[in-house]
Amino acid sequence: MSVNTVSNTVVKGAGLGLRRSLLKNLAEEIPSEIDFFEVAPENWITVGGRMGRQLRQIRETKPIICHGLSLSLGGSAPLDNELIWSIKKFLNDLEVPLYSEHLSYTTDDAQLYDLLPLPFTAEAIKHVAARIRQVQDMLERRIAVENVSYYLVPTADMTEVEFVNAVLEEADCDLLLDVNNVYVNSENHNYDPVEYLRSLKPKHISYLHVAGHFVEPDGVIVDTHGADVINPVWKLLSEAYELFGNLPTLLERDFNLPELADLIEELTHIKGKQSHWQKVHGQTAA
């Protein structure tokens, strides 16, 4: 399949986060269970040589979408225009159909290497929405923002989901709905995750994330992307399909990477839920 064959294709099915440690296995054969890959552009923009060629070979066979790490959309420092231009070139060169970032901030005087929560206030809505619009203008495309896990809230004049909905409307952007983050936050902050999902507007949602997490001895749940997806998150994913349709879904696994066969098993679980939704609703994949 040529690059042009998958150009501008809206992704479908179940995808996997592409990690460099997977490249050797994927070079031999890309399992049919993987419908698309997701990469962080910051980790690949300057990569050439063998790994750069491998990335482009994968792109010739499967769509690649991008999930950014470093724009610090909610930060107070000016946006990094040089980084945005580099991301734009990367997205265009690989003909990436979807690009997302985190609804958080990651910089102060320097890169903090963490996703820090924004206050749930009207002022924060206006601030982050303006920066999202600026990024969209520079990239000349809509982007999606991801609901993030958080452990403390600086200030809250509204609920998390009210804040997220208001940002989406003000910025006129899309949502990458991270189902695991909804579960983590619902447990840590004592709210109903299904009611959270029901409060979202389907028109904004572009695709879904699922992942594993870690439970601390004191009961606090930490979003690590370093474990298998647990049953309550699988159930919440089914709820998301019922509410929003058969959306493409990405399995995140960043740490404690198991064998590729184990990741495929989780992808098969996603695809099974998607197939069940199709049979029940008599529709094809989104």
VEXDREN-2710 file (C-alpha; in Angstrom, 1 decimal):
% VEXDREN-2710
k/r/px/py/pz
1/MET/0.0/0.0/0.0
2/SER/1.4/3.4/-0.9
3/VAL/1.5/6.4/1.3
4/ASN/-1.1/8.1/-0.8
5/THR/-3.5/5.2/-0.2
6/VAL/-3.9/6.1/3.5
7/SER/-3.6/9.8/3.0
8/ASN/-6.4/11.8/4.7
9/THR/-8.0/8.5/5.9
10/VAL/-10.0/8.9/9.1
11/VAL/-8.7/6.3/11.4
12/LYS/-10.9/3.4/12.4
13/GLY/-10.7/0.4/14.8
14/ALA/-8.0/-0.1/17.4
15/GLY/-4.6/1.5/17.5
16/LEU/-1.4/1.2/19.5
17/GLY/1.1/3.8/20.8
18/LEU/4.3/3.3/18.8
19/ARG/7.3/2.8/21.0
20/ARG/10.8/2.5/19.6
21/SER/11.3/-0.9/21.3
22/LEU/8.5/-2.3/19.2
23/LEU/10.1/-1.4/15.9
24/LYS/12.1/-4.6/15.5
25/ASN/9.0/-6.8/15.8
26/LEU/7.0/-4.5/13.6
27/ALA/9.6/-4.5/10.9
28/GLU/9.1/-8.2/10.5
29/GLU/5.3/-7.9/10.3
30/ILE/2.6/-5.6/11.5
31/PRO/-0.2/-7.6/13.1
32/SER/-3.5/-7.2/11.4
33/GLU/-5.1/-6.4/14.8
34/ILE/-3.3/-3.0/14.7
35/ASP/-5.4/-0.6/12.7
36/PHE/-3.3/2.6/13.3
37/PHE/-0.5/3.9/15.4
38/GLU/0.0/7.0/17.5
39/VAL/3.3/8.8/18.1
40/ALA/4.4/11.8/20.0
41/PRO/5.8/14.1/17.3
42/GLU/8.4/15.6/19.8
43/ASN/10.0/12.1/20.0
44/TRP/10.3/11.7/16.2
45/ILE/10.8/15.1/14.6
46/THR/14.6/14.8/14.6
47/VAL/14.8/11.1/14.2
48/GLY/16.5/10.0/10.9
49/GLY/18.5/7.0/9.9
50/ARG/17.2/3.5/10.3
51/MET/14.4/4.4/12.8
52/GLY/13.3/7.3/10.7
53/ARG/13.0/4.9/7.7
54/GLN/11.1/2.4/9.8
55/LEU/8.6/5.0/10.9
56/ARG/7.9/5.9/7.3
57/GLN/7.7/2.3/6.2
58/ILE/5.0/1.8/8.9
59/ARG/3.2/4.9/7.6
60/GLU/3.1/3.3/4.2
61/THR/1.0/0.5/5.6
62/LYS/-0.9/2.0/8.5
63/PRO/-2.2/5.5/9.4
64/ILE/-0.3/7.4/12.0
65/ILE/-1.9/9.9/14.3
66/CYS/0.0/12.2/16.7
67/HIS/-0.4/13.0/20.4
68/GLY/1.8/15.9/21.6
69/LEU/3.5/16.3/24.9
70/SER/5.1/19.7/25.1
71/LEU/3.0/22.6/23.8
72/SER/1.9/23.5/27.4
73/LEU/-1.5/24.8/26.2
74/GLY/-2.4/26.0/29.6
75/GLY/0.9/27.6/30.5
76/SER/1.7/31.3/31.0
77/ALA/4.8/31.4/28.9
78/PRO/4.4/32.2/25.2
79/LEU/3.8/29.3/23.0
80/ASP/6.9/27.8/21.4
81/ASN/6.3/28.8/17.8
82/GLU/9.4/27.0/16.6
83/LEU/8.1/23.8/18.0
84/ILE/4.7/24.3/16.5
85/TRP/6.2/24.9/13.0
86/SER/8.3/21.7/13.4
87/ILE/5.2/19.8/14.4
88/LYS/3.3/21.2/11.4
89/LYS/6.0/20.0/9.0
90/PHE/6.0/16.6/10.6
91/LEU/2.2/16.3/10.4
92/ASN/2.2/17.4/6.8
93/ASP/5.1/15.2/5.7
94/LEU/3.5/12.1/7.2
95/GLU/0.0/13.2/6.1
96/VAL/-1.2/12.7/9.7
97/PRO/-5.0/13.0/9.9
98/LEU/-5.4/13.6/13.7
99/TYR/-3.3/15.7/16.1
100/SER/-4.0/16.1/19.8
101/GLU/-2.5/17.7/22.9
102/HIS/-3.1/17.7/26.6
103/LEU/-5.5/20.1/28.4
104/SER/-2.9/21.0/30.9
105/TYR/0.4/22.9/31.2
106/THR/4.0/21.5/31.2
107/THR/6.2/24.6/31.5
108/ASP/7.1/27.4/33.9
109/ASP/10.5/28.8/33.4
110/ALA/11.5/25.4/31.9
111/GLN/10.0/22.1/30.9
112/LEU/8.5/20.5/34.0
113/TYR/8.0/17.0/32.4
114/ASP/4.6/16.6/34.0
115/LEU/1.0/17.3/33.0
116/LEU/-0.1/19.9/35.6
117/PRO/-3.8/20.7/36.0
118/LEU/-5.5/24.0/35.2
119/PRO/-7.8/25.8/37.6
120/PHE/-11.4/25.2/36.7
121/THR/-12.2/28.9/36.3
122/ALA/-13.6/31.2/33.6
123/GLU/-10.3/33.0/33.4
124/ALA/-8.5/29.7/32.7
125/ILE/-11.1/28.8/30.0
126/LYS/-10.4/32.0/28.1
127/HIS/-6.7/31.7/28.5
128/VAL/-6.3/28.1/27.3
129/ALA/-8.9/28.4/24.6
130/ALA/-7.1/31.4/23.0
131/ARG/-3.9/29.4/23.0
132/ILE/-5.6/26.4/21.4
133/ARG/-7.1/28.7/18.7
134/GLN/-3.6/30.1/18.1
135/VAL/-2.2/26.6/17.6
136/GLN/-5.0/25.7/15.3
137/ASP/-4.4/28.8/13.2
138/MET/-0.7/28.1/12.9
139/LEU/-1.1/24.4/12.1
140/GLU/-4.1/25.2/9.8
141/ARG/-6.1/22.3/11.2
142/ARG/-8.4/21.5/14.1
143/ILE/-6.7/19.8/17.0
144/ALA/-8.1/17.7/19.9
145/VAL/-7.3/18.2/23.5
146/GLU/-7.2/15.4/26.0
147/ASN/-8.9/15.4/29.4
148/VAL/-6.0/14.7/31.8
149/SER/-5.7/13.0/35.1
150/TYR/-5.0/15.3/38.1
151/TYR/-4.4/14.9/41.8
152/LEU/-4.9/18.4/43.1
153/VAL/-7.1/21.3/41.7
154/PRO/-5.6/24.8/42.1
155/THR/-9.0/26.5/42.1
156/ALA/-12.4/25.1/41.1
157/ASP/-15.4/27.4/40.4
158/MET/-17.0/24.5/38.4
159/THR/-16.7/20.8/37.9
160/GLU/-14.1/19.1/35.7
161/VAL/-16.6/18.2/33.0
162/GLU/-18.1/21.7/32.9
163/PHE/-14.5/23.1/32.5
164/VAL/-13.7/20.7/29.7
165/ASN/-17.0/21.4/27.8
166/ALA/-16.5/25.1/28.1
167/VAL/-12.9/24.9/26.7
168/LEU/-14.1/22.9/23.8
169/GLU/-16.8/25.4/22.9
170/GLU/-14.7/28.5/23.5
171/ALA/-11.7/27.1/21.5
172/ASP/-13.9/25.4/18.8
173/CYS/-11.7/22.3/19.0
174/ASP/-12.1/18.5/19.4
175/LEU/-11.8/16.2/22.4
176/LEU/-9.5/13.2/22.8
177/LEU/-11.5/11.4/25.4
178/ASP/-9.2/9.4/27.7
179/VAL/-11.5/6.8/29.3
180/ASN/-8.9/5.7/31.9
181/ASN/-8.4/9.3/33.0
182/VAL/-12.1/9.7/33.6
183/TYR/-12.0/6.6/35.7
184/VAL/-8.9/7.7/37.6
185/ASN/-10.3/11.1/38.4
186/SER/-13.7/9.7/39.3
187/GLU/-12.0/7.5/41.9
188/ASN/-9.6/10.1/43.2
189/HIS/-12.2/12.9/43.3
190/ASN/-15.3/10.9/44.1
191/TYR/-17.6/11.5/41.1
192/ASP/-19.7/9.3/38.8
193/PRO/-17.7/8.5/35.7
194/VAL/-20.7/7.5/33.6
195/GLU/-22.4/10.9/34.5
196/TYR/-19.2/12.6/33.4
197/LEU/-19.4/10.8/30.0
198/ARG/-23.1/11.7/29.6
199/SER/-22.3/15.3/30.2
200/LEU/-19.9/15.5/27.2
201/LYS/-21.1/16.6/23.8
202/PRO/-20.5/13.9/21.2
203/LYS/-19.9/16.3/18.4
204/HIS/-16.5/17.2/19.9
205/ILE/-15.1/13.7/20.4
206/SER/-12.6/12.5/17.8
207/TYR/-11.2/9.3/19.4
208/LEU/-10.6/7.5/22.6
209/HIS/-7.7/6.4/24.8
210/VAL/-7.6/3.5/27.2
211/ALA/-4.7/2.6/29.5
212/GLY/-3.6/1.0/32.8
213/HIS/-2.8/2.7/36.0
214/PHE/-1.3/2.1/39.5
215/VAL/-3.0/2.2/42.9
216/GLU/-0.8/3.6/45.7
217/PRO/-0.9/2.1/49.2
218/ASP/-3.1/5.0/50.4
219/GLY/-5.6/4.3/47.6
220/VAL/-4.7/7.2/45.3
221/ILE/-4.8/6.0/41.7
222/VAL/-1.9/7.2/39.5
223/ASP/-2.2/7.3/35.7
224/THR/1.0/5.5/34.7
225/HIS/0.3/3.8/31.3
226/GLY/2.4/1.0/32.8
227/ALA/-0.1/-1.8/33.4
228/ASP/-2.9/-3.7/31.8
229/VAL/-6.3/-2.1/31.5
230/ILE/-8.6/-3.2/34.4
231/ASN/-12.2/-4.3/34.2
232/PRO/-13.9/-1.1/35.4
233/VAL/-12.1/0.8/32.6
234/TRP/-13.2/-1.8/30.1
235/LYS/-16.7/-1.3/31.3
236/LEU/-16.4/2.5/31.0
237/LEU/-15.1/2.0/27.5
238/SER/-18.3/0.1/26.6
239/GLU/-20.4/3.0/28.1
240/ALA/-18.5/5.4/25.9
241/TYR/-19.3/3.4/22.8
242/GLU/-23.0/3.3/23.8
243/LEU/-23.0/7.1/24.2
244/PHE/-20.8/8.2/21.4
245/GLY/-20.7/5.4/18.8
246/ASN/-17.9/3.1/17.6
247/LEU/-15.0/5.6/17.9
248/PRO/-11.4/4.7/17.1
249/THR/-9.6/3.7/20.3
250/LEU/-5.9/3.8/21.1
251/LEU/-4.3/1.5/23.7
252/GLU/-1.6/3.5/25.6
253/ARG/1.3/1.6/27.1
254/ASP/4.4/3.7/27.9
255/PHE/6.2/1.7/30.7
256/ASN/6.7/-1.9/31.7
257/LEU/6.1/-2.9/28.1
258/PRO/5.0/-6.5/27.8
259/GLU/5.6/-8.7/24.7
260/LEU/3.8/-7.5/21.6
261/ALA/1.5/-10.5/21.8
262/ASP/0.2/-9.3/25.1
263/LEU/-0.5/-5.8/23.7
264/ILE/-2.3/-7.5/20.8
265/GLU/-4.5/-9.4/23.3
266/GLU/-5.6/-6.1/24.7
267/LEU/-6.2/-4.7/21.2
268/THR/-8.3/-7.7/20.4
269/HIS/-10.4/-6.9/23.5
270/ILE/-11.0/-3.4/22.2
271/LYS/-11.9/-4.8/18.8
272/GLY/-14.3/-7.3/20.4
273/LYS/-16.1/-4.5/22.1
274/GLN/-16.3/-2.5/18.8
275/SER/-17.6/-5.6/17.0
276/HIS/-20.2/-6.1/19.6
277/TRP/-21.3/-2.5/19.3
278/GLN/-21.6/-3.0/15.5
279/LYS/-23.7/-6.1/15.8
280/VAL/-26.1/-4.5/18.4
281/HIS/-26.5/-1.3/16.4
282/GLY/-26.3/-2.8/12.9
283/GLN/-23.6/-0.3/11.9
284/THR/-20.1/-0.4/10.6
285/ALA/-17.0/1.0/12.3
286/ALA/-16.8/4.8/12.9
END
